[in-house]
Amino acid sequence: MSNINKIKGYRNMIGKTQSEMAKELDISSQSYYNKENGYVSFKDKEKIKIKNMLIPLFPKITIEDIFFD
């Protein structure tokens, strides 16, 4: 599975839209779209925020699990 599909899949698992994720990360919806679709990389602080959103569902998840194959 590509990183793009993984990130979208995780976002869907926590029930958030791209716009909601953008608000959580304090970036524009367009910026989130570009990042989720692999045009731009997520910043480290954004990766940490996404990981923290996923901890309730996946207590042992790592940034590597989310963003790297």
C-alpha positions as CSV (number, residue, x, y, z in Angstrom):
1,M,0.0,0.0,0.0
2,S,1.4,3.4,-0.8
3,N,2.0,6.0,1.9
4,I,-0.8,8.1,0.3
5,N,-3.3,5.4,0.7
6,K,-2.1,4.7,4.2
7,I,-2.6,8.3,5.4
8,K,-6.0,8.6,3.8
9,G,-7.0,5.2,5.3
10,Y,-5.9,6.3,8.8
11,R,-7.7,9.6,8.4
12,N,-10.9,7.7,7.4
13,M,-10.5,5.4,10.4
14,I,-10.6,8.4,12.8
15,G,-13.5,9.8,10.9
16,K,-12.1,13.1,9.8
17,T,-12.4,14.9,6.6
18,Q,-9.4,16.6,4.9
19,S,-10.7,19.9,6.1
20,E,-10.9,18.7,9.7
21,M,-7.4,17.3,9.5
22,A,-6.2,20.7,8.1
23,K,-7.8,22.5,11.1
24,E,-6.2,20.0,13.6
25,L,-2.8,20.6,11.9
26,D,-3.3,24.4,11.7
27,I,-2.8,24.4,7.9
28,S,-5.1,25.2,4.9
29,S,-7.3,22.5,3.4
30,Q,-5.3,22.9,0.2
31,S,-2.1,22.4,2.0
32,Y,-3.4,19.2,3.7
33,Y,-4.7,17.9,0.3
34,N,-1.2,18.4,-1.2
35,K,0.4,16.6,1.7
36,E,-2.1,13.7,1.8
37,N,-1.6,13.2,-2.0
38,G,2.1,13.2,-1.8
39,Y,2.8,16.5,-3.5
40,V,4.4,18.0,-0.3
41,S,5.8,16.2,2.7
42,F,4.3,16.5,6.1
43,K,6.4,18.4,8.6
44,D,7.7,16.5,11.7
45,K,5.3,18.4,14.0
46,E,2.4,17.4,11.8
47,K,3.5,13.8,11.8
48,I,3.5,13.8,15.6
49,K,0.0,15.4,15.7
50,I,-1.4,12.7,13.3
51,K,0.3,10.0,15.3
52,N,-1.3,11.3,18.5
53,M,-4.7,11.3,16.8
54,L,-4.3,7.6,16.0
55,I,-3.0,6.5,19.5
56,P,-6.5,5.9,20.8
57,L,-7.1,3.4,18.0
58,F,-3.6,2.0,17.7
59,P,-1.8,2.4,21.0
60,K,1.6,1.2,19.7
61,I,1.6,3.0,16.3
62,T,4.7,4.8,15.3
63,I,5.4,7.6,12.9
64,E,7.3,5.0,10.8
65,D,4.1,2.8,10.6
66,I,2.1,5.8,9.3
67,F,4.5,7.6,7.0
68,F,6.9,5.0,5.8
69,D,6.5,1.6,4.1
